[in-house]
Amino acid sequence: MSEVEGTKFKVLEVSGEAHDRGFQYGAICKKNLSQLVPIWYSIYQSFNISKEQIMRDARKLFPFIEEYSPEIADEMKGTAEGAEVQLEEIVMITAFCEMFYPRAFSSSCTSFAVTKNASADKRSYIGQTNDEAESLWMGGESYVLVLFRRPSGPSVLTYTYAGVPVDLGINSDGIGLCSTAVTCEDIRLGVPRMILSREVLHQRTLTDAIGAVTRAKRANSLHFLIAGGSGEICDIEGTPSQFDYFYFKDTLAHTNHFLSSKLAIKRDLALETQPDTITRYLRMRELLETAQGAIDLQKLMEFTKDHVNYPDSICRHGDTRDPPDKRWRTFDSLIMVPEEREMWIARGNPCKSKYERYSFS
């Protein structure tokens, strides 16, 4: 177990078999989790949901995780032991998309992808802003950058919530993952989205990464931008019962509403509660299309700083008119370069911070 110093993020490095990695991870994040677990209990209590019910719901999900990926399940057990919390509490935080979003959808991220055809340097890119409500995640202090070194299979560099197996990331074979939350009326018992995300990053090829999504008994909807190590990119939307994919030659933007007509969504919760998902989508699409052929890393960094439709802009700033649980802002922004196996992160609002490079070297 070691800590590799980054200029902005302290990269937490864990290694060994799954349970050992989890134990190290939990021990490092013990302080964060001691704060985060009570926060989530209080959030559910505001919906008149008891701790006992939360634990029951979490226990119902874990068998699906064990069936889908014994490795991830074993690592989560180790995380709980290392942090000295209950396994159900690790599941509660990991499965907030399934357990909390049906009650109060709370995400407003903007993602983008650029193929080699549209870039100035013939490299591909995927990236996104990570926008969350300040009250849910300790004002951004619950986020960590973790390097999971696995004895077999690719190592994984992940940006995630403390104690959670993954949110976004890239692996040592160049598989990169961005994910903006989408939710509809179809939610059931199954594999939580964050578990699928980690399994995607265990794969060596884009084909296998897609297969990690399509073979799962999914609990909730998802939107994944998955890049391969040679720069190929696939965009996937899915519900628990269906999935659709998008082919694009140049650029793609995505926010928090569904783009697929094939999925026949009856209730798109983001469209019902967050109209800025439309304005952010249209603005990012405009920026990408206008710059086609001239897009590079610096240009994408500038796009994430965009303030059109402020404060509900791509670079999002908390609207003081909103209650704390709906006062979203950009905690961090990420851009991945799959061919280079690297991830660039700007901590906080990108208009106020500098992007820093993180890689496996």
C-alpha positions as CSV (number, residue, x, y, z in Angstrom):
1,M,0.0,0.0,0.0
2,S,1.5,3.4,-1.0
3,E,0.5,6.9,-1.8
4,V,1.9,8.5,-5.0
5,E,2.0,12.3,-4.8
6,G,0.2,14.1,-7.6
7,T,0.1,17.9,-7.9
8,K,-3.6,18.1,-7.1
9,F,-4.8,14.6,-6.3
10,K,-3.0,12.3,-4.0
11,V,-3.1,9.0,-6.0
12,L,-3.8,6.1,-3.7
13,E,-2.1,2.9,-4.9
14,V,-3.3,-0.6,-3.7
15,S,-2.2,-4.0,-5.0
16,G,-2.5,-7.7,-4.5
17,E,-5.5,-10.1,-4.7
18,A,-9.0,-8.7,-4.6
19,H,-9.6,-8.9,-0.9
20,D,-6.2,-7.5,-0.1
21,R,-6.6,-4.6,-2.4
22,G,-10.0,-3.9,-0.9
23,F,-8.7,-4.0,2.7
24,Q,-5.9,-1.5,1.7
25,Y,-8.4,0.7,0.0
26,G,-10.8,0.7,3.0
27,A,-8.0,1.4,5.4
28,I,-6.9,4.5,3.4
29,C,-10.5,5.8,3.0
30,K,-11.5,5.0,6.6
31,K,-11.7,8.7,7.6
32,N,-13.7,9.7,4.5
33,L,-16.1,6.8,5.0
34,S,-16.6,7.6,8.7
35,Q,-18.1,10.9,7.5
36,L,-19.7,9.7,4.3
37,V,-21.8,6.9,5.7
38,P,-23.6,9.1,8.3
39,I,-24.3,11.7,5.6
40,W,-26.1,9.1,3.4
41,Y,-28.0,7.7,6.4
42,S,-29.3,11.3,7.1
43,I,-30.2,11.7,3.4
44,Y,-32.4,8.6,3.4
45,Q,-33.9,9.6,6.7
46,S,-35.1,12.8,5.1
47,F,-37.2,10.5,2.9
48,N,-38.4,8.6,6.0
49,I,-36.3,5.6,5.1
50,S,-34.8,3.8,8.2
51,K,-31.3,2.4,8.5
52,E,-32.9,-1.1,8.7
53,Q,-34.6,-0.7,5.4
54,I,-31.4,0.6,3.8
55,M,-29.5,-2.4,5.0
56,R,-32.2,-4.8,3.7
57,D,-32.1,-3.1,0.3
58,A,-28.3,-3.3,0.1
59,R,-28.4,-7.0,1.1
60,K,-30.7,-7.7,-1.8
61,L,-28.3,-6.2,-4.3
62,F,-25.1,-7.9,-3.2
63,P,-25.9,-11.4,-4.5
64,F,-26.2,-9.9,-8.0
65,I,-22.7,-8.4,-7.6
66,E,-21.3,-11.7,-6.4
67,E,-22.8,-13.5,-9.4
68,Y,-21.6,-10.9,-11.9
69,S,-18.1,-10.4,-10.6
70,P,-16.7,-12.5,-7.7
71,E,-13.5,-10.4,-7.9
72,I,-15.3,-7.1,-7.3
73,A,-17.5,-8.6,-4.6
74,D,-14.5,-9.9,-2.8
75,E,-12.7,-6.5,-3.0
76,M,-15.8,-4.8,-1.6
77,K,-15.8,-7.2,1.4
78,G,-12.1,-6.2,1.9
79,T,-13.0,-2.5,1.7
80,A,-15.6,-2.9,4.4
81,E,-13.2,-4.7,6.7
82,G,-10.4,-2.2,6.1
83,A,-12.6,0.8,6.8
84,E,-14.3,-1.0,9.7
85,V,-17.8,-0.4,8.3
86,Q,-20.5,-2.9,7.3
87,L,-20.5,-4.4,3.9
88,E,-24.1,-3.1,3.4
89,E,-22.8,0.4,3.9
90,I,-20.2,0.0,1.1
91,V,-23.1,-1.3,-1.1
92,M,-25.3,1.6,0.0
93,I,-22.7,4.2,-1.3
94,T,-21.8,2.2,-4.4
95,A,-25.5,1.7,-5.4
96,F,-26.7,5.2,-4.8
97,C,-27.8,5.4,-8.5
98,E,-30.2,2.5,-7.8
99,M,-31.2,3.3,-4.2
100,F,-31.4,7.1,-4.3
101,Y,-31.9,8.3,-7.9
102,P,-35.4,6.9,-8.1
103,R,-36.3,9.2,-5.2
104,A,-34.4,12.3,-6.2
105,F,-32.4,12.2,-9.4
106,S,-29.2,14.3,-8.6
107,S,-26.6,14.5,-11.4
108,S,-25.8,17.0,-14.1
109,C,-22.6,15.9,-15.9
110,T,-21.6,16.7,-19.4
111,S,-19.6,14.2,-21.5
112,F,-18.0,14.3,-24.9
113,A,-16.0,12.2,-27.3
114,V,-13.7,13.0,-30.2
115,T,-12.5,10.5,-32.8
116,K,-9.3,10.6,-34.7
117,N,-11.2,12.0,-37.7
118,A,-12.2,15.1,-35.8
119,S,-9.0,15.9,-33.8
120,A,-6.1,18.0,-34.9
121,D,-3.5,15.6,-33.7
122,K,-5.2,12.3,-34.9
123,R,-5.7,11.2,-31.3
124,S,-9.1,10.2,-29.8
125,Y,-10.5,11.7,-26.6
126,I,-13.3,11.1,-24.1
127,G,-14.1,13.2,-21.1
128,Q,-16.6,14.8,-18.9
129,T,-17.4,17.2,-16.1
130,N,-18.4,15.6,-12.8
131,D,-21.3,17.7,-11.4
132,E,-22.9,16.7,-8.1
133,A,-24.9,18.2,-5.3
134,E,-22.5,19.6,-2.6
135,S,-24.5,18.1,0.3
136,L,-24.3,14.5,-1.0
137,W,-20.5,14.2,-1.4
138,M,-18.9,16.4,1.3
139,G,-18.5,19.3,-1.1
140,G,-16.3,17.2,-3.3
141,E,-14.0,16.1,-0.5
142,S,-15.2,12.4,-0.8
143,Y,-13.6,11.9,-4.2
144,V,-10.3,10.0,-4.5
145,L,-8.0,8.8,-7.3
146,V,-7.0,5.2,-6.9
147,L,-4.6,3.0,-8.8
148,F,-5.7,-0.7,-8.4
149,R,-2.7,-2.9,-9.4
150,R,-4.1,-6.4,-10.2
151,P,-1.8,-9.5,-10.3
152,S,-3.6,-10.6,-13.5
153,G,-5.5,-8.4,-16.0
154,P,-5.1,-4.7,-16.5
155,S,-4.5,-2.3,-13.7
156,V,-7.1,0.4,-13.2
157,L,-6.7,4.1,-12.5
158,T,-10.0,5.3,-11.2
159,Y,-11.6,8.6,-10.1
160,T,-14.3,7.7,-7.7
161,Y,-16.1,8.2,-4.4
162,A,-14.3,7.0,-1.3
163,G,-15.0,3.3,-0.8
164,V,-16.7,2.8,-4.2
165,P,-15.0,0.4,-6.7
166,V,-15.0,2.9,-9.5
167,D,-16.8,5.8,-11.1
168,L,-14.8,6.9,-14.1
169,G,-11.3,5.8,-15.2
170,I,-8.8,4.2,-17.6
171,N,-6.9,1.0,-17.5
172,S,-3.3,0.1,-18.4
173,D,-4.5,-1.4,-21.8
174,G,-6.1,1.9,-22.7
175,I,-9.8,1.1,-22.0
176,G,-11.3,4.4,-20.9
177,L,-14.8,5.0,-19.4
178,C,-16.9,8.1,-18.9
179,S,-20.4,7.8,-17.6
180,T,-23.2,10.4,-17.3
181,A,-26.2,9.4,-15.2
182,V,-29.5,8.6,-16.9
183,T,-32.6,7.2,-15.2
184,C,-36.1,6.2,-16.3
185,E,-39.0,4.3,-14.8
186,D,-37.4,0.9,-15.2
187,I,-35.4,0.1,-12.0
188,R,-35.2,-3.4,-10.5
189,L,-32.9,-5.7,-8.5
190,G,-29.7,-6.3,-10.4
191,V,-26.1,-5.3,-10.8
192,P,-25.5,-1.6,-9.8
193,R,-24.1,0.7,-12.5
194,M,-20.8,1.4,-10.6
195,I,-20.1,-2.4,-10.6
196,L,-20.6,-2.5,-14.3
197,S,-18.2,0.4,-14.6
198,R,-15.4,-1.4,-12.8
199,E,-15.9,-4.6,-14.8
200,V,-15.6,-2.6,-18.0
201,L,-12.2,-1.4,-16.8
202,H,-11.1,-5.0,-16.2
203,Q,-11.2,-5.7,-19.9
204,R,-8.4,-5.7,-22.5
205,T,-10.5,-5.0,-25.6
206,L,-13.4,-2.7,-26.6
207,T,-15.4,-5.8,-27.6
208,D,-15.0,-7.4,-24.1
209,A,-15.8,-4.0,-22.5
210,I,-19.1,-3.8,-24.4
211,G,-19.8,-7.4,-23.4
212,A,-19.4,-6.5,-19.7
213,V,-22.3,-4.2,-20.2
214,T,-24.6,-6.4,-22.3
215,R,-24.2,-9.6,-20.2
216,A,-25.1,-8.0,-16.9
217,K,-28.5,-8.3,-15.2
218,R,-28.6,-4.5,-14.9
219,A,-30.5,-2.8,-12.0
220,N,-30.7,0.7,-13.5
221,S,-30.2,2.7,-16.7
222,L,-26.8,3.8,-17.9
223,H,-24.9,5.8,-20.4
224,F,-21.3,4.8,-21.0
225,L,-18.7,6.3,-23.3
226,I,-16.1,3.5,-23.7
227,A,-12.8,4.0,-25.5
228,G,-10.4,1.3,-26.7
229,G,-6.6,1.4,-26.5
230,S,-6.3,2.1,-30.2
231,G,-8.6,5.0,-30.0
232,E,-11.9,3.4,-31.1
233,I,-15.0,4.7,-29.2
234,C,-18.4,3.2,-28.5
235,D,-21.3,5.1,-26.9
236,I,-23.9,3.0,-25.1
237,E,-27.3,3.7,-23.5
238,G,-29.1,1.0,-21.6
239,T,-32.0,0.2,-19.4
240,P,-32.3,-3.0,-17.3
241,S,-34.0,-4.7,-20.2
242,Q,-32.5,-3.1,-23.4
243,F,-29.5,-1.3,-24.7
244,D,-28.6,0.8,-27.7
245,Y,-25.3,2.0,-29.2
246,F,-24.3,5.0,-31.2
247,Y,-21.9,5.1,-34.1
248,F,-20.3,8.4,-34.8
249,K,-17.5,9.4,-37.2
250,D,-16.4,12.6,-35.6
251,T,-17.7,13.9,-32.3
252,L,-20.4,13.2,-29.7
253,A,-21.9,15.0,-26.8
254,H,-24.1,13.6,-24.0
255,T,-25.6,14.9,-20.8
256,N,-28.3,13.3,-18.6
257,H,-31.2,12.5,-20.9
258,F,-31.6,9.6,-23.2
259,L,-30.8,10.1,-26.9
260,S,-32.0,6.7,-28.1
261,S,-35.4,6.3,-29.6
262,K,-35.0,2.6,-29.7
263,L,-35.3,2.2,-25.9
264,A,-38.8,3.7,-25.8
265,I,-38.4,5.5,-22.5
266,K,-41.7,6.3,-20.8
267,R,-40.3,8.6,-18.1
268,D,-36.9,10.3,-18.6
269,L,-36.3,11.6,-15.0
270,A,-33.7,14.1,-16.1
271,L,-36.0,15.7,-18.6
272,E,-38.7,16.0,-15.9
273,T,-36.5,17.6,-13.3
274,Q,-33.4,19.1,-15.0
275,P,-34.1,21.1,-18.2
276,D,-30.4,22.2,-18.2
277,T,-29.6,18.7,-19.5
278,I,-30.9,20.0,-22.9
279,T,-29.0,23.3,-22.9
280,R,-25.7,21.7,-21.8
281,Y,-26.1,19.0,-24.5
282,L,-26.8,21.5,-27.2
283,R,-23.9,23.8,-26.2
284,M,-21.3,21.0,-26.0
285,R,-22.5,19.6,-29.4
286,E,-22.1,23.1,-30.9
287,L,-18.6,23.5,-29.5
288,L,-17.5,20.1,-30.8
289,E,-19.1,20.5,-34.3
290,T,-17.7,24.0,-34.8
291,A,-14.2,22.9,-34.0
292,Q,-14.1,19.7,-36.0
293,G,-10.7,19.0,-37.4
294,A,-9.0,21.4,-35.0
295,I,-9.8,19.7,-31.6
296,D,-6.9,18.9,-29.3
297,L,-6.4,18.5,-25.6
298,Q,-6.1,22.2,-25.0
299,K,-9.3,22.9,-27.0
300,L,-11.3,20.4,-24.9
301,M,-10.0,21.9,-21.7
302,E,-11.4,25.2,-22.9
303,F,-14.8,23.6,-23.7
304,T,-15.1,22.4,-20.1
305,K,-14.8,26.0,-18.9
306,D,-17.7,27.2,-21.0
307,H,-20.2,29.4,-19.1
308,V,-23.1,29.7,-21.6
309,N,-26.3,29.5,-19.6
310,Y,-24.5,30.2,-16.4
311,P,-24.8,29.0,-13.6
312,D,-26.3,25.8,-15.1
313,S,-23.5,25.8,-17.7
314,I,-21.0,23.1,-18.8
315,C,-18.7,24.5,-16.1
316,R,-21.4,24.5,-13.5
317,H,-21.6,26.8,-10.5
318,G,-24.0,26.2,-7.6
319,D,-27.2,28.2,-7.9
320,T,-27.9,29.8,-4.6
321,R,-31.6,29.8,-5.4
322,D,-31.6,26.0,-5.2
323,P,-31.7,24.0,-1.9
324,P,-28.4,22.4,-0.9
325,D,-29.4,18.9,-2.1
326,K,-30.1,20.4,-5.6
327,R,-27.2,22.9,-5.7
328,W,-25.1,21.2,-8.3
329,R,-21.6,22.3,-9.2
330,T,-18.7,20.9,-11.1
331,F,-16.5,19.2,-8.6
332,D,-13.9,18.1,-11.2
333,S,-13.4,17.6,-14.9
334,L,-11.6,14.8,-16.7
335,I,-10.2,14.2,-20.2
336,M,-8.8,10.8,-21.2
337,V,-6.4,10.0,-24.0
338,P,-6.7,6.2,-24.5
339,E,-3.7,5.8,-26.9
340,E,-1.5,7.4,-24.3
341,R,-3.1,5.7,-21.3
342,E,-3.4,9.0,-19.5
343,M,-6.1,11.0,-17.7
344,W,-6.1,14.8,-17.2
345,I,-8.0,16.2,-14.3
346,A,-8.9,19.7,-13.2
347,R,-9.9,19.8,-9.5
348,G,-12.9,22.0,-8.8
349,N,-14.4,24.2,-11.5
350,P,-12.1,24.1,-14.5
351,C,-12.5,27.8,-15.0
352,K,-10.5,28.3,-11.8
353,S,-8.0,25.4,-11.9
354,K,-5.3,23.8,-13.9
355,Y,-5.5,20.4,-15.6
356,E,-2.9,17.9,-14.3
357,R,-1.8,14.7,-16.0
358,Y,-2.1,11.2,-14.4
359,S,-0.9,8.0,-16.0
360,F,0.5,4.5,-15.1
361,S,4.2,5.5,-15.5
